[in-house]
Amino acid sequence: MNIILLSGGSGVRLWPLSNEQRPKQFIPLIKDHSGQPKSMLQHVWSQLKHRNLHNSTVIATSVGQQALIHDQIGREVDLVLEPEKRDTFPAILLSVAYLYSHRGVSRDEAVAVMSVDSRVEDSFYNALINLPEALESTGANVALMGVKPTFPSRKYGYIVPEPDTENLPIMTIERFYEKPNAQDAALYIERGALWNCGVFCFKVGFLLDLLASMGLPQTYEELLLVYSQLEIRSFDYAVVERERRIAALMYTGSWKDMGTWCTVAEELNDPIVGKGFLGKDNNQVQIVNELDIPIIAVGLSDIVIAASKEGILVSHRGSDAQLKEAVQLMKESLLPKSDSIETHSRLVDRSVFADGTIVTTQRIHLKAGMERIFEPLMDGRRQIVSWTVMHGSSRVVKNKEGIVVSSGWNVTLENRDEAVIQALGPVDLLEITTITNL
């Protein structure tokens, strides 16, 4: 059996620790048997290696996460790189095309898809390797793995079995419902529904036929060329919810979706990570603090407090479903409200050292046609400014010499210099200013 490990998300539900630059699966929040911190990716990869399943596994991820994956689990891993993020349906299609055209996997071979952000016992993999049998014995096109629900959550898909197969080792499925409302979820649980563990199994030919029916190529290189045309949609909605021939296995061990603060807080052995203090009358309070200033919590119940340079979150443990929307609304509210605004900047860090040195880091956005001028200090102190172009194209004039620069370019300026950077299109800069006493 072949495995596709999905590791392309950014994990907004774990904001502010998780973001586009540091997705949740790379944050060392899990401790191994020796007490050493591990990321979700490292934990799952070690479990796959323990079962010798890693050699038949490819990781579907975005181009921007390639270096992070290599740093955490090594360069021998086989990666399927998405040229852009388009959700799990396109990522799985691209991965199957890669298995078929690059690794020589035949149409009749089974492929299991699993997410990197689940916390499971080793017995989970006993069920995983039995999924191809579920396809064969039932004639299903898709086999799923489910667990018994504990409450009518809106975060998961629901696998509703046929009445005469409920609680059998292999069940045939009446219907799959992706993320219903709480009222409908309660009804499905009464009918013996399972939570979907985010595991899908199918034969390679099933997905290749789907590509053909959509008028899309079946080879990896050709599919890459039209990847931007694929529908942005999850595999659950695009395939599983529409499929009528589904089977399922029940997994009876421990399973947690590590994509929310509620489940992450349950896994942390210490209620305080980083600088923090719990005062009197606290109940079920978790502090995760990456800042160099302390957080104090007093008289709170069922609260998660998370802090990083990205921001500070104070949330009720049961409010995970609202965080993604809240983060999006926050970002929209902080954008410039008028086209007349030429630039905007965000302070990333400001440090003052014992010898009086001040280092300030700002992220700056310039609209097309706008400019930022280097202004030397006139008070006798030494100033060094570093401009790094993070994204976009611009023209820099330094001491009357001009050059067109783009992403990755860097220049260092001192008091004696004259310089200006002019945006040829939207440009994002990182500006680091160091001021010292002469």
C-alpha positions as CSV (number, residue, x, y, z in Angstrom):
1,M,0.0,0.0,0.0
2,N,1.1,3.5,-0.8
3,I,0.6,6.5,1.5
4,I,0.1,10.2,0.8
5,L,0.8,12.3,3.9
6,L,-0.9,15.7,3.6
7,S,1.3,18.5,5.1
8,G,0.4,21.6,3.2
9,G,-1.8,23.6,5.6
10,S,-0.9,26.8,7.5
11,G,-3.0,26.0,10.7
12,V,-4.9,29.2,11.3
13,R,-6.7,27.5,14.1
14,L,-3.5,27.5,16.1
15,W,-2.9,31.2,15.6
16,P,-0.8,33.1,16.8
17,L,1.9,30.4,17.0
18,S,1.0,29.0,13.6
19,N,1.0,31.1,10.5
20,E,2.0,31.0,6.8
21,Q,5.7,31.3,7.7
22,R,5.5,28.6,10.4
23,P,2.6,26.2,9.9
24,K,1.3,24.2,12.9
25,Q,2.8,20.8,11.8
26,F,6.4,22.2,12.4
27,I,5.9,23.6,15.9
28,P,7.5,21.3,18.6
29,L,4.4,20.9,20.8
30,I,4.4,17.1,21.3
31,K,6.8,15.3,23.6
32,D,8.2,11.9,22.7
33,H,8.7,8.9,25.1
34,S,11.9,10.5,26.3
35,G,10.3,13.8,27.0
36,Q,11.9,15.6,24.0
37,P,9.7,18.1,22.1
38,K,8.7,17.0,18.7
39,S,6.6,18.5,15.9
40,M,3.5,16.8,14.5
41,L,5.4,16.0,11.4
42,Q,8.3,14.5,13.3
43,H,5.9,12.4,15.4
44,V,3.9,11.0,12.5
45,W,7.1,10.3,10.5
46,S,8.6,8.4,13.4
47,Q,5.5,6.2,13.6
48,L,5.6,5.5,9.9
49,K,9.3,4.6,10.1
50,H,8.6,2.3,13.1
51,R,6.2,0.3,10.8
52,N,8.5,0.6,7.8
53,L,5.8,2.5,6.0
54,H,7.9,5.6,5.2
55,N,9.5,4.1,2.1
56,S,6.1,3.9,0.4
57,T,5.0,7.4,1.6
58,V,5.1,10.6,-0.3
59,I,4.4,14.0,1.4
60,A,2.1,16.4,-0.4
61,T,3.1,19.9,0.5
62,S,3.6,23.5,-0.8
63,V,6.9,24.7,-2.3
64,G,7.4,27.0,0.6
65,Q,7.5,24.1,3.1
66,Q,10.1,22.1,1.4
67,A,13.1,23.4,3.5
68,L,11.2,23.0,6.8
69,I,10.4,19.4,6.0
70,H,14.0,18.6,5.0
71,D,15.2,20.3,8.2
72,Q,12.9,18.2,10.4
73,I,12.9,14.7,8.9
74,G,15.8,14.7,6.4
75,R,16.3,15.0,2.6
76,E,15.5,11.4,1.7
77,V,11.8,12.0,1.9
78,D,9.8,12.0,-1.4
79,L,7.9,15.2,-1.8
80,V,5.0,16.2,-4.1
81,L,5.3,19.9,-4.3
82,E,2.2,22.0,-5.1
83,P,3.0,25.1,-7.0
84,E,0.2,26.9,-5.1
85,K,-2.2,26.0,-2.3
86,R,-5.5,24.8,-3.6
87,D,-6.8,22.6,-0.7
88,T,-6.7,18.8,-0.3
89,F,-8.6,17.7,-3.5
90,P,-6.1,19.1,-6.0
91,A,-3.2,18.1,-3.7
92,I,-4.4,14.4,-3.7
93,L,-5.0,14.5,-7.5
94,L,-1.4,15.7,-8.0
95,S,0.0,13.1,-5.6
96,V,-1.8,10.2,-7.4
97,A,-0.5,11.5,-10.7
98,Y,3.0,11.5,-9.2
99,L,2.7,8.0,-7.9
100,Y,1.4,6.7,-11.2
101,S,3.8,8.5,-13.6
102,H,7.0,8.8,-11.4
103,R,6.9,5.8,-9.0
104,G,5.3,3.4,-11.4
105,V,2.3,2.6,-9.1
106,S,-0.3,0.6,-11.1
107,R,-4.0,1.4,-11.4
108,D,-4.9,-1.5,-9.2
109,E,-2.7,-0.6,-6.2
110,A,-4.3,1.0,-3.1
111,V,-3.4,4.4,-1.8
112,A,-4.2,5.7,1.7
113,V,-4.3,9.4,2.4
114,M,-3.7,10.7,5.9
115,S,-3.2,14.1,7.6
116,V,0.0,15.1,9.4
117,D,-1.9,16.7,12.3
118,S,-3.5,13.7,14.1
119,R,-2.3,12.4,17.4
120,V,-2.8,8.6,17.4
121,E,-1.5,5.4,19.0
122,D,0.6,2.9,17.1
123,S,-2.5,0.6,16.8
124,F,-3.9,3.2,14.4
125,Y,-1.5,1.8,11.7
126,N,-2.9,-1.7,12.2
127,A,-6.2,-0.3,11.0
128,L,-4.6,1.8,8.3
129,I,-2.9,-1.2,6.6
130,N,-6.3,-3.1,6.6
131,L,-8.1,-0.4,4.5
132,P,-7.3,-2.1,1.1
133,E,-9.1,-5.2,2.4
134,A,-12.1,-3.0,3.1
135,L,-12.1,-1.9,-0.5
136,E,-11.8,-5.5,-1.8
137,S,-14.4,-7.1,0.5
138,T,-17.1,-4.5,-0.1
139,G,-16.4,-3.4,-3.7
140,A,-16.3,0.2,-2.4
141,N,-14.5,3.0,-4.3
142,V,-13.4,4.7,-1.1
143,A,-12.7,3.3,2.4
144,L,-12.6,5.5,5.4
145,M,-11.4,5.2,9.0
146,G,-13.7,6.4,11.8
147,V,-13.8,6.8,15.6
148,K,-16.8,6.9,18.0
149,P,-17.9,10.5,18.6
150,T,-17.9,11.9,22.1
151,F,-20.2,14.9,21.3
152,P,-21.9,16.5,18.2
153,S,-18.9,18.5,17.0
154,R,-19.1,20.7,13.9
155,K,-15.4,20.2,13.1
156,Y,-15.5,16.7,11.6
157,G,-17.1,14.6,8.9
158,Y,-19.7,12.0,9.9
159,I,-19.7,8.4,8.6
160,V,-23.2,7.0,8.8
161,P,-23.2,3.2,8.4
162,E,-25.8,1.0,6.8
163,P,-28.1,-0.3,9.7
164,D,-27.2,-3.9,9.2
165,T,-23.4,-3.3,9.2
166,E,-23.2,-1.0,12.3
167,N,-20.4,-2.1,14.7
168,L,-19.0,-4.7,12.2
169,P,-15.3,-4.8,11.6
170,I,-15.9,-3.5,8.1
171,M,-19.0,-1.4,7.5
172,T,-20.7,-0.3,4.4
173,I,-21.8,3.3,4.5
174,E,-25.2,4.8,3.9
175,R,-23.9,8.4,3.6
176,F,-21.0,10.7,4.5
177,Y,-21.7,14.2,5.7
178,E,-18.9,16.7,5.9
179,K,-19.0,19.1,8.9
180,P,-22.8,19.3,9.6
181,N,-24.4,21.6,12.1
182,A,-24.6,20.5,15.7
183,Q,-28.3,19.5,15.5
184,D,-27.7,17.2,12.4
185,A,-24.5,15.8,14.0
186,A,-26.5,14.7,17.0
187,L,-29.0,12.9,14.7
188,Y,-26.2,11.1,12.9
189,I,-24.6,10.0,16.2
190,E,-28.0,8.4,17.2
191,R,-27.7,6.4,13.9
192,G,-24.3,5.1,14.9
193,A,-22.2,7.6,12.9
194,L,-18.4,7.8,13.3
195,W,-16.2,10.8,13.1
196,N,-14.0,10.7,10.0
197,C,-10.3,10.5,11.0
198,G,-9.3,12.3,7.8
199,V,-8.1,9.0,6.3
200,F,-9.1,8.0,2.7
201,C,-8.2,4.8,0.8
202,F,-8.9,4.1,-2.8
203,K,-7.3,2.5,-5.8
204,V,-5.1,4.6,-8.1
205,G,-7.4,3.9,-11.0
206,F,-10.3,5.5,-9.2
207,L,-8.6,8.9,-9.1
208,L,-7.1,8.5,-12.6
209,D,-10.6,7.9,-14.0
210,L,-11.8,11.0,-12.1
211,L,-9.0,13.1,-13.7
212,A,-10.0,11.8,-17.1
213,S,-13.7,12.6,-16.5
214,M,-12.7,16.1,-15.7
215,G,-10.7,16.4,-18.9
216,L,-7.4,16.6,-17.0
217,P,-4.1,14.9,-17.7
218,Q,-3.0,11.9,-15.7
219,T,0.8,12.5,-15.6
220,Y,2.4,14.6,-13.0
221,E,4.2,17.1,-15.3
222,E,1.1,17.7,-17.4
223,L,-1.1,18.2,-14.4
224,L,1.4,20.7,-12.9
225,L,0.9,22.9,-16.0
226,V,-2.9,23.2,-15.4
227,Y,-2.8,23.0,-11.6
228,S,-4.0,26.6,-11.2
229,Q,-7.2,25.7,-13.0
230,L,-8.1,23.0,-10.5
231,E,-11.1,23.7,-8.2
232,I,-10.1,24.9,-4.7
233,R,-12.0,22.3,-2.7
234,S,-11.4,19.7,0.0
235,F,-11.4,16.0,-0.9
236,D,-14.2,15.5,1.6
237,Y,-16.6,17.8,-0.3
238,A,-15.3,17.1,-3.8
239,V,-15.2,13.3,-3.7
240,V,-16.3,11.6,-0.4
241,E,-19.6,13.4,0.1
242,R,-20.6,12.7,-3.5
243,E,-19.5,9.0,-3.5
244,R,-22.1,6.3,-2.8
245,R,-19.9,3.2,-2.6
246,I,-18.0,3.8,0.6
247,A,-16.7,1.4,3.3
248,A,-15.3,2.1,6.7
249,L,-13.2,0.6,9.5
250,M,-13.6,1.6,13.1
251,Y,-10.5,2.7,15.0
252,T,-10.9,2.1,18.7
253,G,-7.7,3.6,20.0
254,S,-6.9,7.2,21.0
255,W,-7.3,9.8,18.3
256,K,-7.1,13.6,18.5
257,D,-7.1,16.2,15.7
258,M,-4.2,18.4,16.8
259,G,-5.5,21.3,14.7
260,T,-7.1,23.3,17.6
261,W,-6.0,24.9,20.8
262,C,-8.5,22.7,22.8
263,T,-6.8,19.5,21.7
264,V,-3.3,20.9,21.9
265,A,-3.9,22.1,25.5
266,E,-5.0,18.5,26.4
267,E,-1.7,17.1,25.1
268,L,0.6,19.6,27.0
269,N,1.9,18.2,30.3
270,D,2.6,21.6,31.7
271,P,-0.2,24.3,32.0
272,I,2.5,27.0,31.4
273,V,4.9,26.9,28.4
274,G,7.2,30.0,28.4
275,K,7.0,32.9,30.8
276,G,3.8,32.8,32.8
277,F,2.1,32.5,36.2
278,L,-1.2,31.1,37.3
279,G,-2.7,33.0,40.2
280,K,-5.6,31.9,42.4
281,D,-8.9,30.5,41.3
282,N,-7.9,29.3,37.9
283,N,-9.4,26.1,36.4
284,Q,-8.3,24.5,33.2
285,V,-6.2,27.4,32.0
286,Q,-3.3,26.9,29.5
287,I,-0.6,29.5,28.8
288,V,1.7,29.1,25.8
289,N,4.0,32.2,25.6
290,E,6.8,32.8,23.1
291,L,7.3,36.4,24.1
292,D,10.0,37.6,26.5
293,I,7.4,39.2,28.8
294,P,5.3,37.3,31.4
295,I,1.6,36.5,31.2
296,I,-0.4,36.3,34.5
297,A,-3.8,34.6,34.6
298,V,-6.1,35.1,37.6
299,G,-9.7,33.8,38.2
300,L,-10.2,32.2,34.8
301,S,-11.8,28.9,33.7
302,D,-11.5,26.9,30.5
303,I,-9.2,29.5,28.8
304,V,-6.3,29.2,26.4
305,I,-3.8,32.1,26.3
306,A,-1.3,32.0,23.5
307,A,1.2,34.7,22.7
308,S,3.9,35.3,20.0
309,K,5.2,38.1,17.9
310,E,2.3,37.5,15.6
311,G,-0.3,38.5,18.3
312,I,-2.0,37.4,21.5
313,L,-5.0,35.1,21.7
314,V,-7.3,34.7,24.7
315,S,-10.0,32.1,23.9
316,H,-12.5,29.9,25.6
317,R,-11.5,26.2,25.0
318,G,-14.9,25.6,23.3
319,S,-14.5,28.4,20.8
320,D,-12.0,26.8,18.3
321,A,-14.5,26.8,15.4
322,Q,-14.7,30.7,15.6
323,L,-10.9,31.4,15.5
324,K,-10.3,31.0,11.8
325,E,-13.0,33.5,10.9
326,A,-11.9,35.9,13.7
327,V,-8.3,35.9,12.4
328,Q,-9.5,36.7,8.9
329,L,-11.7,39.5,10.1
330,M,-8.8,40.9,12.2
331,K,-6.4,40.9,9.2
332,E,-9.0,42.7,7.0
333,S,-9.7,45.3,9.7
334,L,-6.0,46.1,10.0
335,L,-5.5,46.7,6.3
336,P,-5.3,50.3,5.0
337,K,-8.8,51.6,4.6
338,S,-8.1,54.1,1.8
339,D,-6.3,53.9,-1.5
340,S,-4.7,57.3,-0.6
341,I,-2.5,55.5,2.0
342,E,0.8,55.2,0.3
343,T,2.6,52.8,2.7
344,H,2.0,50.9,5.8
345,S,4.3,49.3,8.3
346,R,4.2,46.9,11.2
347,L,6.6,46.8,14.1
348,V,8.1,43.2,14.3
349,D,10.5,43.8,17.2
350,R,12.3,46.5,19.1
351,S,15.2,45.6,21.5
352,V,17.3,47.9,23.7
353,F,20.6,46.5,25.0
354,A,22.7,47.3,28.0
355,D,25.2,49.4,26.1
356,G,22.4,51.6,24.6
357,T,22.2,49.9,21.2
358,I,18.7,49.9,19.8
359,V,17.6,47.4,17.1
360,T,14.2,47.9,15.5
361,T,12.7,45.6,12.9
362,Q,9.8,46.7,10.7
363,R,7.8,45.0,7.9
364,I,6.9,47.6,5.3
365,H,4.5,47.5,2.4
366,L,4.8,50.0,-0.5
367,K,2.2,50.4,-3.2
368,A,3.3,50.7,-6.8
369,G,4.8,54.1,-7.4
370,M,5.5,54.8,-3.8
371,E,9.0,55.1,-2.2
372,R,10.9,54.9,1.1
373,I,13.7,57.3,1.7
374,F,16.7,56.5,4.0
375,E,17.1,59.4,6.4
376,P,20.5,59.5,8.3
377,L,20.7,60.6,11.9
378,M,22.1,64.0,12.6
379,D,22.5,63.7,16.4
380,G,26.0,62.1,16.4
381,R,24.8,58.5,16.8
382,R,25.7,55.8,14.3
383,Q,22.8,54.3,12.3
384,I,22.9,51.2,10.1
385,V,19.8,50.3,8.1
386,S,19.3,47.0,6.2
387,W,16.6,46.7,3.6
388,T,15.6,43.2,2.4
389,V,13.1,42.9,-0.4
390,M,10.8,40.1,0.7
391,H,8.5,40.2,-2.3
392,G,8.0,42.4,-5.4
393,S,10.1,44.4,-7.7
394,S,11.6,47.9,-7.0
395,R,14.3,50.4,-8.1
396,V,16.9,51.4,-5.6
397,V,19.0,54.5,-6.0
398,K,22.0,54.5,-3.6
399,N,24.5,57.4,-3.8
400,K,23.1,58.4,-7.2
401,E,23.5,54.9,-8.7
402,G,20.3,53.1,-9.6
403,I,19.5,49.4,-9.9
404,V,16.3,47.3,-10.3
405,V,16.0,44.7,-7.6
406,S,13.5,41.9,-6.7
407,S,12.8,39.3,-4.0
408,G,15.8,38.3,-1.9
409,W,17.9,41.5,-2.6
410,N,19.5,43.2,0.4
411,V,21.3,46.5,0.9
412,T,23.0,48.0,4.0
413,L,23.0,51.8,4.5
414,E,25.0,54.0,6.9
415,N,24.9,57.7,7.9
416,R,27.0,58.8,5.0
417,D,24.7,57.2,2.4
418,E,21.9,58.7,0.4
419,A,19.3,56.1,-0.7
420,V,15.7,55.7,-1.8
421,I,13.7,52.6,-2.8
422,Q,10.9,53.0,-5.3
423,A,8.2,50.4,-5.8
424,L,7.6,49.3,-9.4
425,G,4.7,47.2,-8.1
426,P,3.4,46.1,-4.7
427,V,6.6,45.6,-2.6
428,D,7.1,44.1,0.9
429,L,10.3,45.0,2.8
430,L,12.0,44.0,6.0
431,E,13.8,47.0,7.5
432,I,16.2,46.5,10.4
433,T,17.6,49.7,12.0
434,T,20.5,49.5,14.4
435,I,21.4,52.7,16.4
436,T,24.6,52.8,18.5
437,N,26.4,55.5,20.4
438,L,29.8,56.5,18.9
